[in-house]
Amino acid sequence: MAENQQAAGNENQNQPQFALQRIYVKDLSFESPNAPLVFQEQWKPQVNLDLNTSHNKVSDNQYEVVLSLTVTTKIGEKVAYIVEIQQAGVFLVQGIEGAQLGQMLGAYCPTILFPYAREAIDNVVAKGSFPALMLAPVNFDAIYAQALKRKQEEGAGEGTGEQQAH
């Protein structure tokens, strides 16, 4: 019976495992360079979102994934505010390799992190006395696929673990 338990234990170690271990704000910045004059303008903002993802190996089976977002909001030519956030998470990934690991770190993990970043951005914008900003959902699978295609076209082969979208 002990042999069966040991065999079952070895079998579980070979099974793919994924677990979220921690989510945290790594960096957060808010600027409103034209306040208070910008509050007198009619609120018809132009919002620009830049995003980037990166990851690095923390230990054998742990990866830190960082979702970096920059939101620039303008009224005409005046910058109303700029918010920059690096929302990060530590993920346990075991028994997943190659393209599956790339997809997991480049698309799946950022999808998990995005709602936390969106909430933090909305909170800091409200504290800056601006109307709520609820960013639309982002399709990280499509962004990851585009980044992969671009790397293949450039002949870069193995990636650096970073992708960008504007």
Kinemage of the C-alpha trace (Angstrom):
@kinemage 1
@onewidth
@group {chain A} dominant
@subgroup {mainchain}
@vectorlist {calphas} color= white
{ca met a 1} P 0.000 0.000 0.000
{ca ala a 2} L 2.887 2.368 0.763
{ca glu a 3} L 4.186 1.757 -2.769
{ca asn a 4} L 0.818 2.795 -4.218
{ca gln a 5} L 0.833 6.020 -2.165
{ca gln a 6} L 4.393 6.791 -3.262
{ca ala a 7} L 3.491 6.111 -6.900
{ca ala a 8} L 0.439 8.368 -6.574
{ca gly a 9} L 2.636 11.085 -5.040
{ca asn a 10} L 5.102 10.860 -7.942
{ca glu a 11} L 2.215 10.957 -10.402
{ca asn a 12} L 0.881 14.187 -8.816
{ca gln a 13} L 4.322 15.803 -9.111
{ca asn a 14} L 4.264 15.169 -12.863
{ca gln a 15} L 0.766 16.632 -13.267
{ca pro a 16} L 0.611 20.223 -14.527
{ca gln a 17} L 0.036 22.610 -11.647
{ca phe a 18} L -0.860 26.283 -11.623
{ca ala a 19} L -1.516 28.427 -8.563
{ca leu a 20} L -1.689 32.121 -7.841
{ca gln a 21} L 0.499 32.803 -4.830
{ca arg a 22} L 0.430 36.583 -4.472
{ca ile a 23} L -0.911 39.693 -6.232
{ca tyr a 24} L 0.575 43.091 -5.453
{ca val a 25} L 1.138 46.606 -6.750
{ca lys a 26} L 4.815 46.897 -7.586
{ca asp a 27} L 4.704 50.557 -8.650
{ca leu a 28} L 1.955 53.190 -8.896
{ca ser a 29} L 2.154 56.786 -10.083
{ca phe a 30} L -0.472 59.502 -10.623
{ca glu a 31} L 0.182 62.926 -12.135
{ca ser a 32} L -2.210 65.749 -12.874
{ca pro a 33} L 0.121 68.395 -14.327
{ca asn a 34} L -2.607 70.866 -15.305
{ca ala a 35} L -4.712 70.772 -12.128
{ca pro a 36} L -6.638 72.778 -11.039
{ca leu a 37} L -7.140 74.521 -14.407
{ca val a 38} L -8.066 71.255 -16.130
{ca phe a 39} L -11.137 70.976 -13.867
{ca gln a 40} L -12.589 74.039 -15.593
{ca glu a 41} L -12.502 72.353 -19.013
{ca gln a 42} L -15.512 70.518 -20.451
{ca trp a 43} L -14.929 66.821 -19.700
{ca lys a 44} L -14.575 65.142 -23.098
{ca pro a 45} L -11.415 63.133 -22.520
{ca gln a 46} L -9.197 61.349 -24.991
{ca val a 47} L -7.861 58.263 -23.198
{ca asn a 48} L -4.768 56.409 -24.398
{ca leu a 49} L -3.784 53.062 -22.874
{ca asp a 50} L -0.330 51.546 -23.298
{ca leu a 51} L 0.347 48.144 -21.825
{ca asn a 52} L 3.281 45.824 -21.516
{ca thr a 53} L 3.770 42.460 -19.857
{ca ser a 54} L 6.943 40.849 -18.647
{ca his a 55} L 7.873 37.877 -16.521
{ca asn a 56} L 10.884 36.476 -14.768
{ca lys a 57} L 11.644 33.255 -12.959
{ca val a 58} L 11.698 33.649 -9.169
{ca ser a 59} L 12.558 30.026 -8.351
{ca asp a 60} L 12.275 26.598 -9.995
{ca asn a 61} L 8.487 26.693 -10.319
{ca gln a 62} L 7.643 30.302 -9.442
{ca tyr a 63} L 7.328 33.183 -11.884
{ca glu a 64} L 6.689 36.862 -11.322
{ca val a 65} L 4.441 38.323 -14.015
{ca val a 66} L 4.252 42.119 -14.265
{ca leu a 67} L 1.485 43.932 -16.118
{ca ser a 68} L 2.504 47.550 -16.782
{ca leu a 69} L -0.226 50.003 -17.772
{ca thr a 70} L 0.067 53.683 -18.628
{ca val a 71} L -3.142 55.675 -19.005
{ca thr a 72} L -2.790 59.166 -20.473
{ca thr a 73} L -5.955 61.254 -20.459
{ca lys a 74} L -6.119 64.555 -22.330
{ca ile a 75} L -8.679 67.307 -22.730
{ca gly a 76} L -7.811 68.759 -26.107
{ca glu a 77} L -4.041 69.259 -25.952
{ca lys a 78} L -3.888 69.462 -22.137
{ca val a 79} L -2.948 66.409 -20.122
{ca ala a 80} L -5.605 65.893 -17.471
{ca tyr a 81} L -3.767 63.014 -15.799
{ca ile a 82} L -1.315 60.204 -16.295
{ca val a 83} L -1.531 56.974 -14.316
{ca glu a 84} L 1.213 54.349 -14.423
{ca ile a 85} L 0.911 51.045 -12.611
{ca gln a 86} L 2.906 47.859 -12.438
{ca gln a 87} L 0.504 45.209 -11.181
{ca ala a 88} L 2.387 42.031 -10.391
{ca gly a 89} L 1.740 38.500 -9.296
{ca val a 90} L 3.718 35.454 -8.275
{ca phe a 91} L 2.477 32.263 -9.888
{ca leu a 92} L 3.399 28.630 -9.262
{ca val a 93} L 3.716 26.891 -12.626
{ca gln a 94} L 4.859 23.273 -12.623
{ca gly a 95} L 4.779 20.626 -15.338
{ca ile a 96} L 4.026 23.178 -18.063
{ca glu a 97} L 6.749 23.971 -20.591
{ca gly a 98} L 7.461 25.457 -23.996
{ca ala a 99} L 4.646 27.169 -25.873
{ca gln a 100} L 2.126 26.351 -23.137
{ca leu a 101} L 4.327 28.067 -20.540
{ca gly a 102} L 4.709 31.099 -22.822
{ca gln a 103} L 0.937 31.298 -23.295
{ca met a 104} L 0.385 30.934 -19.545
{ca leu a 105} L 2.858 33.702 -18.609
{ca gly a 106} L 2.137 35.968 -21.580
{ca ala a 107} L -1.662 35.824 -21.726
{ca tyr a 108} L -3.339 33.870 -18.926
{ca cys a 109} L -1.517 35.496 -15.983
{ca pro a 110} L -1.950 39.080 -17.321
{ca thr a 111} L -5.671 38.315 -17.734
{ca ile a 112} L -5.777 37.490 -14.012
{ca leu a 113} L -3.841 40.653 -13.081
{ca phe a 114} L -5.794 43.116 -15.255
{ca pro a 115} L -8.909 43.533 -13.036
{ca tyr a 116} L -6.667 44.403 -10.068
{ca ala a 117} L -4.798 47.014 -12.130
{ca arg a 118} L -8.067 48.408 -13.478
{ca glu a 119} L -9.453 48.800 -9.957
{ca ala a 120} L -6.276 50.500 -8.694
{ca ile a 121} L -6.339 52.916 -11.643
{ca asp a 122} L -10.005 53.758 -11.070
{ca asn a 123} L -9.350 54.377 -7.352
{ca val a 124} L -6.396 56.694 -7.910
{ca val a 125} L -8.245 58.622 -10.663
{ca ala a 126} L -11.185 59.156 -8.276
{ca lys a 127} L -8.789 60.366 -5.558
{ca gly a 128} L -7.455 62.861 -8.112
{ca ser a 129} L -11.025 64.281 -8.300
{ca phe a 130} L -11.687 63.051 -11.836
{ca pro a 131} L -14.705 61.061 -13.085
{ca ala a 132} L -14.462 57.287 -12.776
{ca leu a 133} L -12.377 55.497 -15.381
{ca met a 134} L -13.389 51.914 -16.034
{ca leu a 135} L -11.011 50.471 -18.603
{ca ala a 136} L -12.529 48.063 -21.103
{ca pro a 137} L -11.448 44.421 -20.882
{ca val a 138} L -8.290 43.482 -22.784
{ca asn a 139} L -7.891 40.333 -24.888
{ca phe a 140} L -4.415 39.229 -23.788
{ca asp a 141} L -4.666 36.053 -25.882
{ca ala a 142} L -4.917 38.178 -29.038
{ca ile a 143} L -2.087 40.473 -27.919
{ca tyr a 144} L 0.099 37.460 -27.152
{ca ala a 145} L -0.694 35.900 -30.541
{ca gln a 146} L 0.191 39.176 -32.313
{ca ala a 147} L 3.472 39.439 -30.395
{ca leu a 148} L 4.321 35.823 -31.264
{ca lys a 149} L 3.540 36.404 -34.941
{ca arg a 150} L 5.650 39.582 -34.984
{ca lys a 151} L 8.606 37.722 -33.418
{ca gln a 152} L 8.300 34.933 -35.991
{ca glu a 153} L 8.210 37.447 -38.838
{ca glu a 154} L 11.298 39.185 -37.448
{ca gly a 155} L 12.999 35.802 -37.117
{ca ala a 156} L 13.670 36.457 -33.445
{ca gly a 157} L 12.832 32.887 -32.465
{ca glu a 158} L 12.773 32.542 -28.665
{ca gly a 159} L 11.309 35.639 -26.996
{ca thr a 160} L 12.381 37.705 -24.031
{ca gly a 161} L 9.125 37.286 -22.182
{ca glu a 162} L 7.881 40.781 -22.994
{ca gln a 163} L 5.040 42.011 -25.138
{ca gln a 164} L 3.582 45.428 -25.812
{ca ala a 165} L 0.320 46.832 -27.105
{ca his a 166} L -0.788 50.385 -27.733
